[in-house]
Amino acid sequence: MRVGLISGGNIQSDFALSFLEEQKYDRIIAADRGLHFCYKHGIVPQTVVGDFDSMPQGILEEYEGRPGTVVHRLSPRKDDSDTQSAFHIAVEMGASEIGILGGTGGRLDHTLANVELLACGLSAGVHSYMADAWNYIWASQRPVRLRRSTQKGKYVSLFALGGPVEGLTLKGFSYPLDHYRLTSRDCGLTVSNEIVEEEAVITFTKGCLLLIMSRDC
C-alpha cells in the first residue's frame, strides 16, 4: 500500500498537487496542519492525525464523522510530533511506501525530526521519502543507481545518517569517490555533486546514506 502523508510544513501548492496527481497514492494521511492544505484544495484524507492546536477553527469539524475518514486526536503533551505519529500509523496500516509532503520548511527542528523518520522507515522495511518543490530526500542502506534522464533536480548530495558510511564509491558523477569513509564531518565533500553519465552508481559496504536530489530555488 502506497501512502501519501501531508504534513504541516511549507507546501508549494502547485508542486504538491501535481506530485499527488502523479503518484496516485492508495491512501492519504493528513498530519495536523497538513489538514488545512487538504481543506483548501478539496482533498479528503482517509486518516487525520494530530493535536490540532494550530488548526483554524472549523476545519477539523468538516472531517469528523465523515464516512471513510478516521480522526486520531493526540494530546498536545506527547513524545512524538504529529508527523511522527502519522508515520507510525501508516507503518501499522501495512504501508510499503510513504511519501511525505510538507515535511520540510518552517521549523528546522521538525525538518530534522522528519529526516530521522526516513531511517525509521528503513528499519520497518518501508520505502519512505520527502519531497518539495526543490528537494527529493530519502535514505538507503543498499547500493543506489540514478539515471540522469529521470533525476529530480540538478544536484545530488550525500550525508552519513546515524554513523559513518564505509567504502563509499561514486561512479558516473562529476566528483567520483573510491571506497571513502564518509562521516558527519565530511558534509562539504559530498554536497552538490552532478551526474555526468547516463547512469550514476553509488555503492558502500556499511552504514546508512541520506540522499538529496535538489534544484536551485
C-alpha positions, 0 to 999 in steps of 0.5 A, a space after each residue: 500500500 502506497 501512502 501519501 502523508 501531508 504534513 504541516 510544513 511549507 507546501 508549494 501548492 502547485 508542486 504538491 498537487 501535481 506530485 499527488 496527481 502523479 503518484 496516485 497514492 492508495 491512501 492519504 494521511 493528513 498530519 495536523 496542519 497538513 489538514 488545512 492544505 487538504 481543506 483548501 484544495 478539496 482533498 479528503 484524507 482517509 486518516 487525520 492525525 494530530 493535536 490540532 492546536 494550530 488548526 483554524 477553527 472549523 476545519 477539523 469539524 468538516 472531517 469528523 464523522 465523515 464516512 471513510 475518514 478516521 480522526 486520531 486526536 493526540 494530546 498536545 503533551 506527547 513524545 512524538 510530533 504529529 508527523 511522527 505519529 502519522 508515520 507510525 500509523 501508516 507503518 501499522 496500516 501495512 504501508 510499503 511506501 510513504 511519501 511525505 509532503 510538507 515535511 520540510 520548511 518552517 521549523 528546522 527542528 521538525 525538518 530534522 525530526 522528519 529526516 530521522 523518520 526516513 531511517 525509521 522507515 528503513 528499519 520497518 522495511 518501508 520505502 519512505 521519502 520527502 519531497 518539495 518543490 526543490 528537494 527529493 530526500 530519502 535514505 538507503 542502506 543498499 547500493 543506489 543507481 540514478 539515471 540522469 534522464 529521470 533525476 529530480 533536480 540538478 544536484 545530488 548530495 550525500 550525508 552519513 545518517 546515524 554513523 559513518 558510511 564505509 567504502 563509499 564509491 561514486 561512479 558516473 558523477 562529476 566528483 567520483 569517490 573510491 571506497 571513502 569513509 564518509 562521516 558527519 564531518 565530511 558534509 562539504 565533500 559530498 554536497 552538490 555533486 552532478 551526474 555526468 553519465 547516463 547512469 550514476 552508481 553509488 555503492 558502500 559496504 556499511 552504514 546508512 546514506 541520506 540522499 538529496 536530489 535538489 534544484 536551485 530555488 
